[in-house]
Amino acid sequence: MHKLLKMAVQQISLIELEQWKRDQRQFILIDVREPHEHRTNNIGGDLIPLSELNRRFRNTNPSTPVVFYCQKGIRSQIAIQRLQQKYPDAEFYNLKSGLASE
């Protein structure tokens, strides 16, 4: 298992995320999968592959809650743990079980 997975991250279920959308809550949605995966199936948001996260996330304003997702919730959890070190006050959420939860 990847060493970063030892750190805890906040989780959000797909049902909770859908409720946020219905409530028109402000948040940023980021898919950390590869472009071919995003084209096949996605729930919206910006595509920032995990391999490009450090370079491309600095253009994002983490003063708004940010929800990360991937296929199974592992890559998105790694993304959050990488960013928590740079943005300790940011509100990051991992889509629990990723798209596999659909």
Protein Blocks (a to p, Z undefined) as FASTA:
>chain_A
ZZklmpccddddfklmmmmmmnopacddddfbdfklmmmocgejjdddfklmmmmmmmpc
ckbccddddfkommmmmmmmmmmmmmmmbccdddehijmlZZ
